[in-house]
């Protein structure tokens, strides 16, 4: 019988995870079943309990349940503890284990583009959950300076204060989003502005060599402005594939090659 996996969220219809995991399984010769699960907003814990009770092997968790998943785990990886959010669950020795593969997914995507993270200086726009999840993996991959710019500057400051103890190898700093300036290797848009179609302004005072947009599926105002500067850009489809590959690896012990799956991206 095939091993059973699922992604749980609310809403869930839009999720591309089943398509990705089935493609990984096909490529690696594994027999898996991967479904979408819509959990009620007030019923996440019982939903995942029944999944594992009925023999499920692994779950991905998406909006809005990643923080709840973090709270429910008996055992957490270091990067999940720092992210305070979990996107990958499995049972081991009767204990619920949780990891967060989003940050490593971003690192894999950036590296597969050939953009170096070693000794890099990075500017991240946004200070929400998406930013929290990627800082530690970026530093582990070699980033030495990370500036966080946010509309609400206090939130960026809070995030830096929270993460400082965990990322001693890198310098973390804060910038107001309406006064961006400085020279960076990579700028990353981790705000939800692109999802809601709101514009962000990249002023001439900020310089960068590469631009990464975490959202995918359409060209955001962030990507348009970066393209006008004629720097290499990417949307977040590679990060989506990257986080899925890391989850697949945790559950199955086999790591598919990211570049084999980028052609699954929808054209804009
Ligand atoms: P996520 O988990 O995706 O990071 P979140 O925690 O709601 O979502 O955070 C959303 C981020 O996008 C925040 O940094 C938010 O800025 P504020 O902290 O000031 O709210 C940012 N954001 C959302 N809409 C934005 C916009 N129109 N312009 C600039 N930043 C925006």
Boltz pocket constraint, residues with backbone or C-beta under 6 A from the ligand:
constraints:
  - pocket:
      binder: B
      contacts: [[A, 125], [A, 126], [A, 127], [A, 128], [A, 129], [A, 130], [A, 131], [A, 149], [A, 150], [A, 151], [A, 152], [A, 153], [A, 155], [A, 177], [A, 190], [A, 191], [A, 192], [A, 193], [A, 198], [A, 199], [A, 200]]
      max_distance: 6.0
